[in-house]
């Protein structure tokens, strides 16, 4: 299975991962980055075992991308909505972020 064709990866992983509490113009607090990366890596290993080798690099890429495009409030709102009713534009942004990171770590 091609990693780039696993479009359900971002939503499966991000739906399990609590998106935590962060910030933007300034980097997210270290505990937010650490929590997200840890939970994301664990979720990835459990849900998509064939990606376990990319776990930390992938999750670090995702949190870095999210920090560069989301404010703390937006980040928190996504964390809450991922579990319930995620807007199509947010789903698209998360999917694009996941695909970007998959390409980066699997090259």
WOPE-V869658 format. One record per backbone hydrogen bond with DSSP energy under -0.5 kcal/mol. CO is the residue of the C=O (numbers start at 1). NH is the residue of the N-H. E is the energy in kcal/mol with one decimal. If there is no record, write none. Layout:
co:nh:e
CO:NH:E
CO:NH:E
This chain:
co:nh:e
2:5:-1.0
3:6:-1.1
5:7:-1.5
6:9:-1.9
7:11:-0.5
8:12:-2.8
9:13:-2.8
10:14:-2.7
11:15:-1.9
12:16:-1.0
13:16:-0.7
13:17:-2.1
17:19:-0.6
29:32:-1.1
29:33:-1.9
30:34:-2.8
31:35:-2.2
32:36:-2.8
33:37:-2.7
34:38:-2.5
35:39:-2.8
36:40:-3.1
37:41:-2.5
38:42:-2.2
39:43:-2.5
40:44:-2.7
41:45:-2.4
42:46:-2.1
43:47:-3.0
44:48:-2.7
48:51:-2.8
49:52:-1.9
51:54:-2.0
51:55:-0.7
52:55:-1.2
54:58:-3.5
55:59:-2.8
56:60:-2.4
57:61:-2.2
58:62:-2.5
59:63:-2.4
60:64:-2.2
61:65:-2.6
62:66:-2.7
63:67:-2.4
64:68:-1.5
65:69:-0.7
66:69:-1.0
66:70:-2.1
71:75:-2.7
72:76:-2.7
73:77:-2.3
74:78:-2.4
75:79:-2.0
76:80:-1.7
77:81:-2.5
78:82:-2.5
81:84:-0.8
84:86:-0.6
87:91:-2.6
88:92:-2.4
89:93:-1.9
90:94:-2.7
91:95:-2.5
92:96:-2.6
93:97:-2.5
94:98:-2.6
95:99:-2.7
96:100:-2.6
97:101:-2.4
98:102:-2.6
99:103:-2.4
100:104:-2.1
101:105:-2.6
102:106:-1.8
103:107:-0.5
104:107:-0.6
